[in-house]
Amino acid sequence: MAQVLIVYPSGPSFDLDYYLKKHMPLVSELWTPHGLLSWDVLTFQADAPYQVQATLYWESLEAFEKAAGQEVTAKIFGDIPNYTTAQAVILKGKVVAKKSD
């Protein structure tokens, strides 16, 4: 399993309603066939360096890399101006340990 974190710096406006109702369903629709398992979204306190984080859970890091090269990815990234002007930071890695109750 792998996680891809997409964090949006604080400062620029961010339309959370659009993000949750339009953008993230688009992400699900277009990337689930390529190995996206699930996602969650966090918001941070006003004085944090970041305002929003999406965590995308993938079958593997290789599945994400392959999906990122697909034509559908242009639609996903092309939608960003509809909810923010913030420059997203993308972090990715393999899950090396996990505990669930």
Chimera marker file (.cmm) of the C-alpha trace (Angstrom):
<marker_set name="trace">
<marker id="1" x="0.000" y="0.000" z="0.000" r="1" g="1" b="0" radius="0.5"/>
<marker id="2" x="1.085" y="3.578" z="-0.629" r="1" g="1" b="0" radius="0.5"/>
<marker id="3" x="-0.103" y="7.009" z="0.411" r="1" g="1" b="0" radius="0.5"/>
<marker id="4" x="0.007" y="10.219" z="-1.575" r="1" g="1" b="0" radius="0.5"/>
<marker id="5" x="-0.407" y="13.387" z="0.483" r="1" g="1" b="0" radius="0.5"/>
<marker id="6" x="-1.518" y="16.539" z="-1.275" r="1" g="1" b="0" radius="0.5"/>
<marker id="7" x="-1.185" y="19.583" z="0.953" r="1" g="1" b="0" radius="0.5"/>
<marker id="8" x="-2.313" y="23.109" z="0.153" r="1" g="1" b="0" radius="0.5"/>
<marker id="9" x="-0.429" y="26.008" z="1.775" r="1" g="1" b="0" radius="0.5"/>
<marker id="10" x="-2.320" y="28.481" z="3.927" r="1" g="1" b="0" radius="0.5"/>
<marker id="11" x="-3.013" y="31.923" z="2.504" r="1" g="1" b="0" radius="0.5"/>
<marker id="12" x="-4.676" y="31.534" z="-0.893" r="1" g="1" b="0" radius="0.5"/>
<marker id="13" x="-8.451" y="31.149" z="-0.935" r="1" g="1" b="0" radius="0.5"/>
<marker id="14" x="-9.749" y="27.576" z="-0.970" r="1" g="1" b="0" radius="0.5"/>
<marker id="15" x="-13.320" y="26.546" z="-1.852" r="1" g="1" b="0" radius="0.5"/>
<marker id="16" x="-13.709" y="23.530" z="0.432" r="1" g="1" b="0" radius="0.5"/>
<marker id="17" x="-17.317" y="22.960" z="-0.647" r="1" g="1" b="0" radius="0.5"/>
<marker id="18" x="-16.287" y="22.623" z="-4.316" r="1" g="1" b="0" radius="0.5"/>
<marker id="19" x="-13.299" y="20.486" z="-3.345" r="1" g="1" b="0" radius="0.5"/>
<marker id="20" x="-15.413" y="17.997" z="-1.401" r="1" g="1" b="0" radius="0.5"/>
<marker id="21" x="-18.475" y="17.915" z="-3.663" r="1" g="1" b="0" radius="0.5"/>
<marker id="22" x="-16.855" y="18.154" z="-7.101" r="1" g="1" b="0" radius="0.5"/>
<marker id="23" x="-13.086" y="17.665" z="-7.113" r="1" g="1" b="0" radius="0.5"/>
<marker id="24" x="-12.683" y="14.670" z="-4.835" r="1" g="1" b="0" radius="0.5"/>
<marker id="25" x="-15.537" y="12.738" z="-6.532" r="1" g="1" b="0" radius="0.5"/>
<marker id="26" x="-13.747" y="13.459" z="-9.835" r="1" g="1" b="0" radius="0.5"/>
<marker id="27" x="-10.523" y="12.080" z="-8.354" r="1" g="1" b="0" radius="0.5"/>
<marker id="28" x="-12.399" y="8.943" z="-7.251" r="1" g="1" b="0" radius="0.5"/>
<marker id="29" x="-14.099" y="8.469" z="-10.596" r="1" g="1" b="0" radius="0.5"/>
<marker id="30" x="-10.953" y="8.863" z="-12.665" r="1" g="1" b="0" radius="0.5"/>
<marker id="31" x="-8.311" y="7.224" z="-10.483" r="1" g="1" b="0" radius="0.5"/>
<marker id="32" x="-10.171" y="4.318" z="-8.833" r="1" g="1" b="0" radius="0.5"/>
<marker id="33" x="-9.841" y="2.218" z="-12.011" r="1" g="1" b="0" radius="0.5"/>
<marker id="34" x="-6.073" y="2.841" z="-11.803" r="1" g="1" b="0" radius="0.5"/>
<marker id="35" x="-5.555" y="1.640" z="-8.223" r="1" g="1" b="0" radius="0.5"/>
<marker id="36" x="-6.866" y="4.379" z="-5.925" r="1" g="1" b="0" radius="0.5"/>
<marker id="37" x="-8.353" y="2.594" z="-2.900" r="1" g="1" b="0" radius="0.5"/>
<marker id="38" x="-9.730" y="5.475" z="-0.832" r="1" g="1" b="0" radius="0.5"/>
<marker id="39" x="-9.045" y="9.003" z="0.338" r="1" g="1" b="0" radius="0.5"/>
<marker id="40" x="-9.622" y="11.359" z="3.233" r="1" g="1" b="0" radius="0.5"/>
<marker id="41" x="-9.396" y="15.112" z="3.659" r="1" g="1" b="0" radius="0.5"/>
<marker id="42" x="-8.162" y="17.075" z="6.674" r="1" g="1" b="0" radius="0.5"/>
<marker id="43" x="-8.461" y="20.774" z="7.421" r="1" g="1" b="0" radius="0.5"/>
<marker id="44" x="-6.013" y="22.516" z="9.745" r="1" g="1" b="0" radius="0.5"/>
<marker id="45" x="-6.239" y="25.386" z="12.222" r="1" g="1" b="0" radius="0.5"/>
<marker id="46" x="-5.913" y="28.914" z="10.842" r="1" g="1" b="0" radius="0.5"/>
<marker id="47" x="-2.293" y="29.417" z="11.972" r="1" g="1" b="0" radius="0.5"/>
<marker id="48" x="-0.965" y="26.176" z="10.432" r="1" g="1" b="0" radius="0.5"/>
<marker id="49" x="1.363" y="26.330" z="7.427" r="1" g="1" b="0" radius="0.5"/>
<marker id="50" x="-1.148" y="24.284" z="5.429" r="1" g="1" b="0" radius="0.5"/>
<marker id="51" x="-4.908" y="24.656" z="5.207" r="1" g="1" b="0" radius="0.5"/>
<marker id="52" x="-6.029" y="21.355" z="3.626" r="1" g="1" b="0" radius="0.5"/>
<marker id="53" x="-4.529" y="17.909" z="3.138" r="1" g="1" b="0" radius="0.5"/>
<marker id="54" x="-5.866" y="15.076" z="1.024" r="1" g="1" b="0" radius="0.5"/>
<marker id="55" x="-4.503" y="11.611" z="1.707" r="1" g="1" b="0" radius="0.5"/>
<marker id="56" x="-4.916" y="9.219" z="-1.195" r="1" g="1" b="0" radius="0.5"/>
<marker id="57" x="-4.522" y="5.515" z="-0.481" r="1" g="1" b="0" radius="0.5"/>
<marker id="58" x="-3.205" y="3.427" z="-3.370" r="1" g="1" b="0" radius="0.5"/>
<marker id="59" x="-2.641" y="-0.268" z="-4.036" r="1" g="1" b="0" radius="0.5"/>
<marker id="60" x="1.043" y="0.564" z="-4.529" r="1" g="1" b="0" radius="0.5"/>
<marker id="61" x="3.362" y="3.449" z="-5.292" r="1" g="1" b="0" radius="0.5"/>
<marker id="62" x="3.776" y="1.981" z="-8.764" r="1" g="1" b="0" radius="0.5"/>
<marker id="63" x="-0.008" y="2.150" z="-9.308" r="1" g="1" b="0" radius="0.5"/>
<marker id="64" x="0.048" y="5.863" z="-8.445" r="1" g="1" b="0" radius="0.5"/>
<marker id="65" x="3.015" y="6.528" z="-10.723" r="1" g="1" b="0" radius="0.5"/>
<marker id="66" x="1.273" y="4.751" z="-13.585" r="1" g="1" b="0" radius="0.5"/>
<marker id="67" x="-2.016" y="6.608" z="-12.948" r="1" g="1" b="0" radius="0.5"/>
<marker id="68" x="-0.175" y="9.934" z="-12.782" r="1" g="1" b="0" radius="0.5"/>
<marker id="69" x="0.981" y="9.330" z="-16.346" r="1" g="1" b="0" radius="0.5"/>
<marker id="70" x="-2.534" y="8.675" z="-17.668" r="1" g="1" b="0" radius="0.5"/>
<marker id="71" x="-4.579" y="11.182" z="-19.679" r="1" g="1" b="0" radius="0.5"/>
<marker id="72" x="-7.196" y="11.360" z="-16.885" r="1" g="1" b="0" radius="0.5"/>
<marker id="73" x="-4.643" y="13.031" z="-14.628" r="1" g="1" b="0" radius="0.5"/>
<marker id="74" x="-4.722" y="16.155" z="-16.789" r="1" g="1" b="0" radius="0.5"/>
<marker id="75" x="-8.456" y="16.471" z="-15.989" r="1" g="1" b="0" radius="0.5"/>
<marker id="76" x="-7.770" y="16.157" z="-12.271" r="1" g="1" b="0" radius="0.5"/>
<marker id="77" x="-4.995" y="18.742" z="-12.207" r="1" g="1" b="0" radius="0.5"/>
<marker id="78" x="-6.885" y="20.956" z="-14.649" r="1" g="1" b="0" radius="0.5"/>
<marker id="79" x="-9.693" y="21.224" z="-12.103" r="1" g="1" b="0" radius="0.5"/>
<marker id="80" x="-7.489" y="22.799" z="-9.411" r="1" g="1" b="0" radius="0.5"/>
<marker id="81" x="-8.121" y="26.439" z="-10.481" r="1" g="1" b="0" radius="0.5"/>
<marker id="82" x="-11.822" y="25.837" z="-9.790" r="1" g="1" b="0" radius="0.5"/>
<marker id="83" x="-11.176" y="25.699" z="-6.038" r="1" g="1" b="0" radius="0.5"/>
<marker id="84" x="-7.831" y="27.368" z="-5.267" r="1" g="1" b="0" radius="0.5"/>
<marker id="85" x="-4.806" y="29.273" z="-6.512" r="1" g="1" b="0" radius="0.5"/>
<marker id="86" x="-2.628" y="27.574" z="-3.896" r="1" g="1" b="0" radius="0.5"/>
<marker id="87" x="0.338" y="25.612" z="-5.226" r="1" g="1" b="0" radius="0.5"/>
<marker id="88" x="-0.177" y="22.045" z="-3.983" r="1" g="1" b="0" radius="0.5"/>
<marker id="89" x="2.714" y="20.092" z="-2.473" r="1" g="1" b="0" radius="0.5"/>
<marker id="90" x="2.653" y="16.372" z="-3.276" r="1" g="1" b="0" radius="0.5"/>
<marker id="91" x="4.359" y="13.845" z="-1.005" r="1" g="1" b="0" radius="0.5"/>
<marker id="92" x="4.263" y="10.116" z="-1.691" r="1" g="1" b="0" radius="0.5"/>
<marker id="93" x="5.567" y="6.978" z="-0.101" r="1" g="1" b="0" radius="0.5"/>
<marker id="94" x="5.085" y="3.334" z="0.648" r="1" g="1" b="0" radius="0.5"/>
<marker id="95" x="3.292" y="2.402" z="3.847" r="1" g="1" b="0" radius="0.5"/>
<marker id="96" x="5.858" y="0.467" z="5.872" r="1" g="1" b="0" radius="0.5"/>
<marker id="97" x="3.817" y="-0.042" z="9.050" r="1" g="1" b="0" radius="0.5"/>
<marker id="98" x="0.199" y="0.258" z="10.060" r="1" g="1" b="0" radius="0.5"/>
<marker id="99" x="-1.938" y="-0.706" z="13.018" r="1" g="1" b="0" radius="0.5"/>
<marker id="100" x="-5.694" y="-0.946" z="12.986" r="1" g="1" b="0" radius="0.5"/>
<marker id="101" x="-7.935" y="-1.840" z="15.905" r="1" g="1" b="0" radius="0.5"/>
<link id1="1" id2="2" r="1" g="1" b="0" radius="0.2"/>
<link id1="2" id2="3" r="1" g="1" b="0" radius="0.2"/>
<link id1="3" id2="4" r="1" g="1" b="0" radius="0.2"/>
<link id1="4" id2="5" r="1" g="1" b="0" radius="0.2"/>
<link id1="5" id2="6" r="1" g="1" b="0" radius="0.2"/>
<link id1="6" id2="7" r="1" g="1" b="0" radius="0.2"/>
<link id1="7" id2="8" r="1" g="1" b="0" radius="0.2"/>
<link id1="8" id2="9" r="1" g="1" b="0" radius="0.2"/>
<link id1="9" id2="10" r="1" g="1" b="0" radius="0.2"/>
<link id1="10" id2="11" r="1" g="1" b="0" radius="0.2"/>
<link id1="11" id2="12" r="1" g="1" b="0" radius="0.2"/>
<link id1="12" id2="13" r="1" g="1" b="0" radius="0.2"/>
<link id1="13" id2="14" r="1" g="1" b="0" radius="0.2"/>
<link id1="14" id2="15" r="1" g="1" b="0" radius="0.2"/>
<link id1="15" id2="16" r="1" g="1" b="0" radius="0.2"/>
<link id1="16" id2="17" r="1" g="1" b="0" radius="0.2"/>
<link id1="17" id2="18" r="1" g="1" b="0" radius="0.2"/>
<link id1="18" id2="19" r="1" g="1" b="0" radius="0.2"/>
<link id1="19" id2="20" r="1" g="1" b="0" radius="0.2"/>
<link id1="20" id2="21" r="1" g="1" b="0" radius="0.2"/>
<link id1="21" id2="22" r="1" g="1" b="0" radius="0.2"/>
<link id1="22" id2="23" r="1" g="1" b="0" radius="0.2"/>
<link id1="23" id2="24" r="1" g="1" b="0" radius="0.2"/>
<link id1="24" id2="25" r="1" g="1" b="0" radius="0.2"/>
<link id1="25" id2="26" r="1" g="1" b="0" radius="0.2"/>
<link id1="26" id2="27" r="1" g="1" b="0" radius="0.2"/>
<link id1="27" id2="28" r="1" g="1" b="0" radius="0.2"/>
<link id1="28" id2="29" r="1" g="1" b="0" radius="0.2"/>
<link id1="29" id2="30" r="1" g="1" b="0" radius="0.2"/>
<link id1="30" id2="31" r="1" g="1" b="0" radius="0.2"/>
<link id1="31" id2="32" r="1" g="1" b="0" radius="0.2"/>
<link id1="32" id2="33" r="1" g="1" b="0" radius="0.2"/>
<link id1="33" id2="34" r="1" g="1" b="0" radius="0.2"/>
<link id1="34" id2="35" r="1" g="1" b="0" radius="0.2"/>
<link id1="35" id2="36" r="1" g="1" b="0" radius="0.2"/>
<link id1="36" id2="37" r="1" g="1" b="0" radius="0.2"/>
<link id1="37" id2="38" r="1" g="1" b="0" radius="0.2"/>
<link id1="38" id2="39" r="1" g="1" b="0" radius="0.2"/>
<link id1="39" id2="40" r="1" g="1" b="0" radius="0.2"/>
<link id1="40" id2="41" r="1" g="1" b="0" radius="0.2"/>
<link id1="41" id2="42" r="1" g="1" b="0" radius="0.2"/>
<link id1="42" id2="43" r="1" g="1" b="0" radius="0.2"/>
<link id1="43" id2="44" r="1" g="1" b="0" radius="0.2"/>
<link id1="44" id2="45" r="1" g="1" b="0" radius="0.2"/>
<link id1="45" id2="46" r="1" g="1" b="0" radius="0.2"/>
<link id1="46" id2="47" r="1" g="1" b="0" radius="0.2"/>
<link id1="47" id2="48" r="1" g="1" b="0" radius="0.2"/>
<link id1="48" id2="49" r="1" g="1" b="0" radius="0.2"/>
<link id1="49" id2="50" r="1" g="1" b="0" radius="0.2"/>
<link id1="50" id2="51" r="1" g="1" b="0" radius="0.2"/>
<link id1="51" id2="52" r="1" g="1" b="0" radius="0.2"/>
<link id1="52" id2="53" r="1" g="1" b="0" radius="0.2"/>
<link id1="53" id2="54" r="1" g="1" b="0" radius="0.2"/>
<link id1="54" id2="55" r="1" g="1" b="0" radius="0.2"/>
<link id1="55" id2="56" r="1" g="1" b="0" radius="0.2"/>
<link id1="56" id2="57" r="1" g="1" b="0" radius="0.2"/>
<link id1="57" id2="58" r="1" g="1" b="0" radius="0.2"/>
<link id1="58" id2="59" r="1" g="1" b="0" radius="0.2"/>
<link id1="59" id2="60" r="1" g="1" b="0" radius="0.2"/>
<link id1="60" id2="61" r="1" g="1" b="0" radius="0.2"/>
<link id1="61" id2="62" r="1" g="1" b="0" radius="0.2"/>
<link id1="62" id2="63" r="1" g="1" b="0" radius="0.2"/>
<link id1="63" id2="64" r="1" g="1" b="0" radius="0.2"/>
<link id1="64" id2="65" r="1" g="1" b="0" radius="0.2"/>
<link id1="65" id2="66" r="1" g="1" b="0" radius="0.2"/>
<link id1="66" id2="67" r="1" g="1" b="0" radius="0.2"/>
<link id1="67" id2="68" r="1" g="1" b="0" radius="0.2"/>
<link id1="68" id2="69" r="1" g="1" b="0" radius="0.2"/>
<link id1="69" id2="70" r="1" g="1" b="0" radius="0.2"/>
<link id1="70" id2="71" r="1" g="1" b="0" radius="0.2"/>
<link id1="71" id2="72" r="1" g="1" b="0" radius="0.2"/>
<link id1="72" id2="73" r="1" g="1" b="0" radius="0.2"/>
<link id1="73" id2="74" r="1" g="1" b="0" radius="0.2"/>
<link id1="74" id2="75" r="1" g="1" b="0" radius="0.2"/>
<link id1="75" id2="76" r="1" g="1" b="0" radius="0.2"/>
<link id1="76" id2="77" r="1" g="1" b="0" radius="0.2"/>
<link id1="77" id2="78" r="1" g="1" b="0" radius="0.2"/>
<link id1="78" id2="79" r="1" g="1" b="0" radius="0.2"/>
<link id1="79" id2="80" r="1" g="1" b="0" radius="0.2"/>
<link id1="80" id2="81" r="1" g="1" b="0" radius="0.2"/>
<link id1="81" id2="82" r="1" g="1" b="0" radius="0.2"/>
<link id1="82" id2="83" r="1" g="1" b="0" radius="0.2"/>
<link id1="83" id2="84" r="1" g="1" b="0" radius="0.2"/>
<link id1="84" id2="85" r="1" g="1" b="0" radius="0.2"/>
<link id1="85" id2="86" r="1" g="1" b="0" radius="0.2"/>
<link id1="86" id2="87" r="1" g="1" b="0" radius="0.2"/>
<link id1="87" id2="88" r="1" g="1" b="0" radius="0.2"/>
<link id1="88" id2="89" r="1" g="1" b="0" radius="0.2"/>
<link id1="89" id2="90" r="1" g="1" b="0" radius="0.2"/>
<link id1="90" id2="91" r="1" g="1" b="0" radius="0.2"/>
<link id1="91" id2="92" r="1" g="1" b="0" radius="0.2"/>
<link id1="92" id2="93" r="1" g="1" b="0" radius="0.2"/>
<link id1="93" id2="94" r="1" g="1" b="0" radius="0.2"/>
<link id1="94" id2="95" r="1" g="1" b="0" radius="0.2"/>
<link id1="95" id2="96" r="1" g="1" b="0" radius="0.2"/>
<link id1="96" id2="97" r="1" g="1" b="0" radius="0.2"/>
<link id1="97" id2="98" r="1" g="1" b="0" radius="0.2"/>
<link id1="98" id2="99" r="1" g="1" b="0" radius="0.2"/>
<link id1="99" id2="100" r="1" g="1" b="0" radius="0.2"/>
<link id1="100" id2="101" r="1" g="1" b="0" radius="0.2"/>
</marker_set>
